[in-house]
Amino acid sequence: MGIVSGLLLLPLAPVRGTAWIADHLLQEARRQTHDPRAVQARLAALNRALDEGAIDEAAFEREEERLLTLLERPYRPTGRTTTTMDRAQRRHV
């Protein structure tokens, strides 16, 4: 990145930083949501809730199906998502 383009894009640095943080938070949330150990723990908690009568059979089946689907299709990160700012930066390099 040249000095002129660097100076012109300097006011956008907070936006780029915020987008970077949001991207990493999203990746971590997806990773934790699809972690097999976490899904199995949620299944165990769901079974306990059914046994204790905290949820009904229909709610149990819906949530169980959703969690089993997460186990069958594990999350595979496709790589870092590209923001509009990143694409603009690459053009100036």
N, CA, C and O atoms as CSV, one atom per row, in Angstrom:
chain,resi,resn,atom,element,x,y,z
A,1,MET,N,N,0.861,-1.157,0.000
A,1,MET,CA,C,0.000,0.000,0.000
A,1,MET,C,C,0.902,1.212,0.000
A,1,MET,O,O,1.817,1.321,0.816
A,2,GLY,N,N,0.637,2.126,-0.925
A,2,GLY,CA,C,1.431,3.334,-1.013
A,2,GLY,C,C,1.111,4.303,0.111
A,2,GLY,O,O,0.115,4.158,0.820
A,3,ILE,N,N,1.974,5.288,0.256
A,3,ILE,CA,C,1.790,6.248,1.343
A,3,ILE,C,C,0.543,7.091,1.136
A,3,ILE,O,O,-0.151,7.415,2.099
A,4,VAL,N,N,0.252,7.447,-0.102
A,4,VAL,CA,C,-0.931,8.273,-0.369
A,4,VAL,C,C,-2.204,7.484,-0.094
A,4,VAL,O,O,-3.111,7.976,0.578
A,5,SER,N,N,-2.273,6.274,-0.608
A,5,SER,CA,C,-3.478,5.473,-0.361
A,5,SER,C,C,-3.590,5.126,1.117
A,5,SER,O,O,-4.696,5.051,1.651
A,6,GLY,N,N,-2.448,4.911,1.790
A,6,GLY,CA,C,-2.472,4.654,3.224
A,6,GLY,C,C,-3.048,5.824,3.992
A,6,GLY,O,O,-3.842,5.635,4.914
A,7,LEU,N,N,-2.655,7.032,3.620
A,7,LEU,CA,C,-3.182,8.227,4.287
A,7,LEU,C,C,-4.656,8.448,3.973
A,7,LEU,O,O,-5.433,8.861,4.835
A,8,LEU,N,N,-5.030,8.167,2.725
A,8,LEU,CA,C,-6.438,8.348,2.354
A,8,LEU,C,C,-7.345,7.333,3.049
A,8,LEU,O,O,-8.485,7.652,3.385
A,9,LEU,N,N,-6.852,6.126,3.264
A,9,LEU,CA,C,-7.651,5.084,3.888
A,9,LEU,C,C,-7.545,5.073,5.415
A,9,LEU,O,O,-8.234,4.297,6.076
A,10,LEU,N,N,-6.689,5.927,5.976
A,10,LEU,CA,C,-6.506,5.966,7.421
A,10,LEU,C,C,-7.800,6.197,8.193
A,10,LEU,O,O,-7.996,5.561,9.228
A,11,PRO,N,N,-8.695,7.079,7.737
A,11,PRO,CA,C,-9.949,7.258,8.494
A,11,PRO,C,C,-10.807,5.985,8.554
A,11,PRO,O,O,-11.679,5.872,9.416
A,12,LEU,N,N,-10.572,5.044,7.661
A,12,LEU,CA,C,-11.353,3.805,7.651
A,12,LEU,C,C,-10.756,2.723,8.540
A,12,LEU,O,O,-11.326,1.637,8.639
A,13,ALA,N,N,-9.630,2.985,9.185
A,13,ALA,CA,C,-8.982,1.986,10.032
A,13,ALA,C,C,-9.902,1.458,11.131
A,13,ALA,O,O,-9.918,0.247,11.353
A,14,PRO,N,N,-10.671,2.300,11.834
A,14,PRO,CA,C,-11.572,1.745,12.852
A,14,PRO,C,C,-12.619,0.795,12.265
A,14,PRO,O,O,-12.994,-0.191,12.900
A,15,VAL,N,N,-13.080,1.091,11.068
A,15,VAL,CA,C,-14.068,0.217,10.418
A,15,VAL,C,C,-13.430,-1.122,10.075
A,15,VAL,O,O,-14.030,-2.175,10.291
A,16,ARG,N,N,-12.216,-1.082,9.542
A,16,ARG,CA,C,-11.513,-2.331,9.207
A,16,ARG,C,C,-11.252,-3.144,10.469
A,16,ARG,O,O,-11.404,-4.366,10.464
A,17,GLY,N,N,-10.860,-2.473,11.548
A,17,GLY,CA,C,-10.612,-3.174,12.803
A,17,GLY,C,C,-11.872,-3.812,13.361
A,17,GLY,O,O,-11.844,-4.944,13.844
A,18,THR,N,N,-12.969,-3.086,13.292
A,18,THR,CA,C,-14.245,-3.610,13.774
A,18,THR,C,C,-14.688,-4.800,12.930
A,18,THR,O,O,-15.181,-5.792,13.467
A,19,ALA,N,N,-14.517,-4.708,11.620
A,19,ALA,CA,C,-14.886,-5.816,10.735
A,19,ALA,C,C,-14.018,-7.039,11.022
A,19,ALA,O,O,-14.512,-8.166,10.992
A,20,TRP,N,N,-12.734,-6.829,11.298
A,20,TRP,CA,C,-11.831,-7.939,11.606
A,20,TRP,C,C,-12.257,-8.625,12.895
A,20,TRP,O,O,-12.305,-9.853,12.960
A,21,ILE,N,N,-12.567,-7.838,13.923
A,21,ILE,CA,C,-13.001,-8.410,15.202
A,21,ILE,C,C,-14.310,-9.169,15.028
A,21,ILE,O,O,-14.456,-10.277,15.544
A,22,ALA,N,N,-15.259,-8.589,14.310
A,22,ALA,CA,C,-16.548,-9.256,14.089
A,22,ALA,C,C,-16.362,-10.569,13.340
A,22,ALA,O,O,-17.026,-11.558,13.649
A,23,ASP,N,N,-15.476,-10.585,12.370
A,23,ASP,CA,C,-15.207,-11.794,11.600
A,23,ASP,C,C,-14.641,-12.895,12.501
A,23,ASP,O,O,-15.062,-14.048,12.417
A,24,HIS,N,N,-13.701,-12.541,13.348
A,24,HIS,CA,C,-13.105,-13.538,14.241
A,24,HIS,C,C,-14.093,-14.015,15.302
A,24,HIS,O,O,-14.088,-15.191,15.665
A,25,LEU,N,N,-14.928,-13.128,15.796
A,25,LEU,CA,C,-15.957,-13.547,16.757
A,25,LEU,C,C,-16.938,-14.523,16.109
A,25,LEU,O,O,-17.332,-15.514,16.725
A,26,LEU,N,N,-17.328,-14.242,14.873
A,26,LEU,CA,C,-18.237,-15.130,14.150
A,26,LEU,C,C,-17.612,-16.505,13.934
A,26,LEU,O,O,-18.272,-17.525,14.131
A,27,GLN,N,N,-16.346,-16.537,13.532
A,27,GLN,CA,C,-15.672,-17.819,13.332
A,27,GLN,C,C,-15.599,-18.619,14.631
A,27,GLN,O,O,-15.823,-19.830,14.626
A,28,GLU,N,N,-15.290,-17.957,15.735
A,28,GLU,CA,C,-15.189,-18.656,17.018
A,28,GLU,C,C,-16.557,-19.157,17.478
A,28,GLU,O,O,-16.670,-20.265,18.002
A,29,ALA,N,N,-17.584,-18.349,17.283
A,29,ALA,CA,C,-18.937,-18.772,17.666
A,29,ALA,C,C,-19.361,-19.995,16.857
A,29,ALA,O,O,-19.942,-20.929,17.409
A,30,ARG,N,N,-19.082,-19.997,15.574
A,30,ARG,CA,C,-19.420,-21.154,14.738
A,30,ARG,C,C,-18.638,-22.394,15.176
A,30,ARG,O,O,-19.182,-23.497,15.232
A,31,ARG,N,N,-17.363,-22.197,15.483
A,31,ARG,CA,C,-16.541,-23.325,15.912
A,31,ARG,C,C,-17.083,-23.921,17.209
A,31,ARG,O,O,-17.179,-25.142,17.338
A,32,GLN,N,N,-17.437,-23.067,18.167
A,32,GLN,CA,C,-17.950,-23.557,19.440
A,32,GLN,C,C,-19.325,-24.198,19.287
A,32,GLN,O,O,-19.627,-25.187,19.954
A,33,THR,N,N,-20.148,-23.645,18.422
A,33,THR,CA,C,-21.489,-24.181,18.213
A,33,THR,C,C,-21.433,-25.581,17.609
A,33,THR,O,O,-22.271,-26.426,17.923
A,34,HIS,N,N,-20.466,-25.826,16.760
A,34,HIS,CA,C,-20.385,-27.101,16.057
A,34,HIS,C,C,-19.385,-28.068,16.677
A,34,HIS,O,O,-19.163,-29.147,16.127
A,35,ASP,N,N,-18.781,-27.720,17.792
A,35,ASP,CA,C,-17.834,-28.610,18.466
A,35,ASP,C,C,-18.588,-29.850,18.954
A,35,ASP,O,O,-19.558,-29.716,19.699
A,36,PRO,N,N,-18.164,-31.052,18.550
A,36,PRO,CA,C,-18.895,-32.274,18.934
A,36,PRO,C,C,-19.058,-32.437,20.439
A,36,PRO,O,O,-20.106,-32.898,20.892
A,37,ARG,N,N,-18.055,-32.073,21.220
A,37,ARG,CA,C,-18.179,-32.197,22.680
A,37,ARG,C,C,-19.255,-31.278,23.225
A,37,ARG,O,O,-20.006,-31.659,24.123
A,38,ALA,N,N,-19.333,-30.064,22.685
A,38,ALA,CA,C,-20.359,-29.120,23.136
A,38,ALA,C,C,-21.745,-29.610,22.741
A,38,ALA,O,O,-22.693,-29.496,23.519
A,39,VAL,N,N,-21.866,-30.158,21.528
A,39,VAL,CA,C,-23.163,-30.670,21.067
A,39,VAL,C,C,-23.591,-31.860,21.933
A,39,VAL,O,O,-24.761,-31.968,22.300
A,40,GLN,N,N,-22.662,-32.738,22.255
A,40,GLN,CA,C,-22.987,-33.883,23.109
A,40,GLN,C,C,-23.390,-33.428,24.510
A,40,GLN,O,O,-24.277,-34.020,25.124
A,41,ALA,N,N,-22.746,-32.389,25.012
A,41,ALA,CA,C,-23.126,-31.848,26.324
A,41,ALA,C,C,-24.534,-31.259,26.274
A,41,ALA,O,O,-25.309,-31.408,27.219
A,42,ARG,N,N,-24.858,-30.593,25.174
A,42,ARG,CA,C,-26.219,-30.049,25.032
A,42,ARG,C,C,-27.255,-31.154,24.903
A,42,ARG,O,O,-28.376,-31.015,25.393
A,43,LEU,N,N,-26.888,-32.255,24.243
A,43,LEU,CA,C,-27.802,-33.402,24.165
A,43,LEU,C,C,-28.048,-33.995,25.549
A,43,LEU,O,O,-29.177,-34.350,25.885
A,44,ALA,N,N,-26.989,-34.100,26.349
A,44,ALA,CA,C,-27.142,-34.628,27.709
A,44,ALA,C,C,-28.030,-33.716,28.543
A,44,ALA,O,O,-28.886,-34.189,29.290
A,45,ALA,N,N,-27.828,-32.410,28.416
A,45,ALA,CA,C,-28.657,-31.455,29.161
A,45,ALA,C,C,-30.106,-31.517,28.681
A,45,ALA,O,O,-31.035,-31.359,29.472
A,46,LEU,N,N,-30.291,-31.745,27.398
A,46,LEU,CA,C,-31.638,-31.864,26.850
A,46,LEU,C,C,-32.341,-33.102,27.417
A,46,LEU,O,O,-33.521,-33.046,27.762
A,47,ASN,N,N,-31.616,-34.209,27.510
A,47,ASN,CA,C,-32.185,-35.427,28.103
A,47,ASN,C,C,-32.558,-35.219,29.566
A,47,ASN,O,O,-33.608,-35.671,30.022
A,48,ARG,N,N,-31.682,-34.529,30.295
A,48,ARG,CA,C,-31.995,-34.240,31.704
A,48,ARG,C,C,-33.243,-33.370,31.815
A,48,ARG,O,O,-34.085,-33.600,32.684
A,49,ALA,N,N,-33.367,-32.369,30.938
A,49,ALA,CA,C,-34.531,-31.484,30.972
A,49,ALA,C,C,-35.812,-32.264,30.689
A,49,ALA,O,O,-36.849,-31.992,31.294
A,50,LEU,N,N,-35.749,-33.223,29.781
A,50,LEU,CA,C,-36.917,-34.060,29.498
A,50,LEU,C,C,-37.246,-34.945,30.704
A,50,LEU,O,O,-38.408,-35.076,31.088
A,51,ASP,N,N,-36.226,-35.541,31.289
A,51,ASP,CA,C,-36.441,-36.401,32.461
A,51,ASP,C,C,-37.037,-35.628,33.640
A,51,ASP,O,O,-37.851,-36.160,34.395
A,52,GLU,N,N,-36.622,-34.370,33.787
A,52,GLU,CA,C,-37.115,-33.549,34.897
A,52,GLU,C,C,-38.468,-32.912,34.600
A,52,GLU,O,O,-39.086,-32.316,35.482
A,53,GLY,N,N,-38.926,-33.040,33.355
A,53,GLY,CA,C,-40.208,-32.476,32.980
A,53,GLY,C,C,-40.157,-30.999,32.629
A,53,GLY,O,O,-41.194,-30.342,32.543
A,54,ALA,N,N,-38.956,-30.477,32.428
A,54,ALA,CA,C,-38.807,-29.057,32.097
A,54,ALA,C,C,-39.254,-28.758,30.666
A,54,ALA,O,O,-39.666,-27.637,30.368
A,55,ILE,N,N,-39.176,-29.746,29.786
A,55,ILE,CA,C,-39.636,-29.576,28.400
A,55,ILE,C,C,-40.536,-30.744,28.043
A,55,ILE,O,O,-40.477,-31.808,28.661
A,56,ASP,N,N,-41.372,-30.527,27.034
A,56,ASP,CA,C,-42.255,-31.612,26.602
A,56,ASP,C,C,-41.577,-32.434,25.504
A,56,ASP,O,O,-40.501,-32.082,25.019
A,57,GLU,N,N,-42.215,-33.510,25.132
A,57,GLU,CA,C,-41.655,-34.455,24.154
A,57,GLU,C,C,-41.439,-33.797,22.785
A,57,GLU,O,O,-40.431,-34.053,22.127
A,58,ALA,N,N,-42.366,-32.966,22.366
A,58,ALA,CA,C,-42.252,-32.324,21.045
A,58,ALA,C,C,-41.044,-31.391,20.997
A,58,ALA,O,O,-40.292,-31.397,20.023
A,59,ALA,N,N,-40.857,-30.592,22.045
A,59,ALA,CA,C,-39.702,-29.686,22.092
A,59,ALA,C,C,-38.404,-30.480,22.140
A,59,ALA,O,O,-37.412,-30.111,21.512
A,60,PHE,N,N,-38.425,-31.570,22.892
A,60,PHE,CA,C,-37.249,-32.434,22.969
A,60,PHE,C,C,-36.882,-32.975,21.594
A,60,PHE,O,O,-35.715,-32.939,21.205
A,61,GLU,N,N,-37.859,-33.471,20.865
A,61,GLU,CA,C,-37.590,-34.062,19.551
A,61,GLU,C,C,-37.068,-33.033,18.560
A,61,GLU,O,O,-36.161,-33.322,17.780
A,62,ARG,N,N,-37.639,-31.829,18.589
A,62,ARG,CA,C,-37.163,-30.769,17.675
A,62,ARG,C,C,-35.697,-30.430,17.954
A,62,ARG,O,O,-34.875,-30.379,17.039
A,63,GLU,N,N,-35.386,-30.203,19.218
A,63,GLU,CA,C,-34.021,-29.819,19.576
A,63,GLU,C,C,-33.045,-30.973,19.382
A,63,GLU,O,O,-31.910,-30.761,18.955
A,64,GLU,N,N,-33.474,-32.177,19.688
A,64,GLU,CA,C,-32.618,-33.341,19.486
A,64,GLU,C,C,-32.277,-33.499,18.004
A,64,GLU,O,O,-31.130,-33.772,17.650
A,65,GLU,N,N,-33.271,-33.327,17.151
A,65,GLU,CA,C,-33.033,-33.437,15.704
A,65,GLU,C,C,-32.025,-32.387,15.235
A,65,GLU,O,O,-31.140,-32.684,14.432
A,66,ARG,N,N,-32.164,-31.171,15.736
A,66,ARG,CA,C,-31.248,-30.090,15.361
A,66,ARG,C,C,-29.824,-30.414,15.820
A,66,ARG,O,O,-28.872,-30.236,15.061
A,67,LEU,N,N,-29.681,-30.885,17.050
A,67,LEU,CA,C,-28.359,-31.202,17.580
A,67,LEU,C,C,-27.733,-32.404,16.880
A,67,LEU,O,O,-26.529,-32.416,16.624
A,68,LEU,N,N,-28.544,-33.412,16.571
A,68,LEU,CA,C,-28.008,-34.567,15.849
A,68,LEU,C,C,-27.558,-34.180,14.444
A,68,LEU,O,O,-26.584,-34.726,13.927
A,69,THR,N,N,-28.261,-33.246,13.836
A,69,THR,CA,C,-27.847,-32.749,12.519
A,69,THR,C,C,-26.490,-32.059,12.618
A,69,THR,O,O,-25.648,-32.207,11.732
A,70,LEU,N,N,-26.279,-31.301,13.703
A,70,LEU,CA,C,-24.975,-30.666,13.903
A,70,LEU,C,C,-23.868,-31.701,14.048
A,70,LEU,O,O,-22.754,-31.492,13.568
A,71,LEU,N,N,-24.167,-32.806,14.701
A,71,LEU,CA,C,-23.164,-33.861,14.851
A,71,LEU,C,C,-22.876,-34.563,13.534
A,71,LEU,O,O,-21.737,-34.943,13.264
A,72,GLU,N,N,-23.910,-34.737,12.712
A,72,GLU,CA,C,-23.731,-35.425,11.428
A,72,GLU,C,C,-22.969,-34.567,10.424
A,72,GLU,O,O,-22.200,-35.078,9.610
A,73,ARG,N,N,-23.192,-33.266,10.493
A,73,ARG,CA,C,-22.528,-32.351,9.550
A,73,ARG,C,C,-21.630,-31.409,10.344
A,73,ARG,O,O,-22.031,-30.283,10.640
A,74,PRO,N,N,-20.439,-31.843,10.689
A,74,PRO,CA,C,-19.564,-30.987,11.486
A,74,PRO,C,C,-19.160,-29.734,10.715
A,74,PRO,O,O,-19.110,-29.725,9.485
A,75,TYR,N,N,-18.880,-28.704,11.457
A,75,TYR,CA,C,-18.479,-27.418,10.880
A,75,TYR,C,C,-17.082,-27.538,10.302
A,75,TYR,O,O,-16.147,-27.970,10.975
A,76,ARG,N,N,-16.961,-27.154,9.065
A,76,ARG,CA,C,-15.653,-27.119,8.418
A,76,ARG,C,C,-15.402,-25.688,7.974
A,76,ARG,O,O,-16.030,-25.217,7.026
A,77,PRO,N,N,-14.502,-24.999,8.637
A,77,PRO,CA,C,-14.253,-23.614,8.240
A,77,PRO,C,C,-13.786,-23.555,6.798
A,77,PRO,O,O,-12.940,-24.342,6.374
A,78,THR,N,N,-14.331,-22.638,6.067
A,78,THR,CA,C,-13.966,-22.486,4.660
A,78,THR,C,C,-12.850,-21.484,4.485
A,78,THR,O,O,-12.481,-21.150,3.359
A,79,GLY,N,N,-12.316,-21.008,5.572
A,79,GLY,CA,C,-11.276,-19.987,5.504
A,79,GLY,C,C,-11.839,-18.663,5.953
A,79,GLY,O,O,-13.021,-18.544,6.274
A,80,ARG,N,N,-10.995,-17.695,5.970
A,80,ARG,CA,C,-11.378,-16.368,6.428
A,80,ARG,C,C,-12.315,-15.736,5.419
A,80,ARG,O,O,-12.077,-15.793,4.212
A,81,THR,N,N,-13.377,-15.137,5.918
A,81,THR,CA,C,-14.284,-14.445,5.019
A,81,THR,C,C,-13.641,-13.142,4.599
A,81,THR,O,O,-12.908,-12.525,5.371
A,82,THR,N,N,-13.913,-12.727,3.389
A,82,THR,CA,C,-13.313,-11.513,2.854
A,82,THR,C,C,-14.312,-10.376,2.934
A,82,THR,O,O,-15.429,-10.475,2.427
A,83,THR,N,N,-13.902,-9.309,3.568
A,83,THR,CA,C,-14.769,-8.146,3.660
A,83,THR,C,C,-14.502,-7.220,2.486
A,83,THR,O,O,-13.509,-7.378,1.776
A,84,THR,N,N,-15.374,-6.271,2.288
A,84,THR,CA,C,-15.211,-5.298,1.215
A,84,THR,C,C,-13.926,-4.514,1.392
A,84,THR,O,O,-13.242,-4.217,0.413
A,85,MET,N,N,-13.590,-4.177,2.615
A,85,MET,CA,C,-12.360,-3.437,2.888
A,85,MET,C,C,-11.140,-4.243,2.470
A,85,MET,O,O,-10.205,-3.689,1.893
A,86,ASP,N,N,-11.134,-5.541,2.751
A,86,ASP,CA,C,-9.995,-6.375,2.387
A,86,ASP,C,C,-9.789,-6.390,0.880
A,86,ASP,O,O,-8.656,-6.303,0.405
A,87,ARG,N,N,-10.862,-6.497,0.137
A,87,ARG,CA,C,-10.753,-6.501,-1.318
A,87,ARG,C,C,-10.219,-5.164,-1.809
A,87,ARG,O,O,-9.399,-5.129,-2.727
A,88,ALA,N,N,-10.668,-4.067,-1.215
A,88,ALA,CA,C,-10.189,-2.744,-1.616
A,88,ALA,C,C,-8.711,-2.586,-1.287
A,88,ALA,O,O,-7.959,-1.991,-2.059
A,89,GLN,N,N,-8.298,-3.114,-0.150
A,89,GLN,CA,C,-6.887,-3.027,0.227
A,89,GLN,C,C,-6.015,-3.804,-0.745
A,89,GLN,O,O,-4.938,-3.331,-1.108
A,90,ARG,N,N,-6.443,-4.969,-1.172
A,90,ARG,CA,C,-5.641,-5.774,-2.078
A,90,ARG,C,C,-5.436,-5.099,-3.413
A,90,ARG,O,O,-4.394,-5.275,-4.044
A,91,ARG,N,N,-6.408,-4.334,-3.849
A,91,ARG,CA,C,-6.265,-3.643,-5.127
A,91,ARG,C,C,-5.194,-2.565,-5.051
A,91,ARG,O,O,-4.588,-2.223,-6.066
A,92,HIS,N,N,-4.955,-2.024,-3.857
A,92,HIS,CA,C,-3.992,-0.943,-3.703
A,92,HIS,C,C,-2.593,-1.415,-3.343
A,92,HIS,O,O,-1.688,-0.603,-3.151
A,93,VAL,N,N,-2.419,-2.720,-3.253
A,93,VAL,CA,C,-1.100,-3.240,-2.872
A,93,VAL,C,C,-0.246,-3.410,-4.090
A,93,VAL,O,O,0.904,-3.837,-3.983
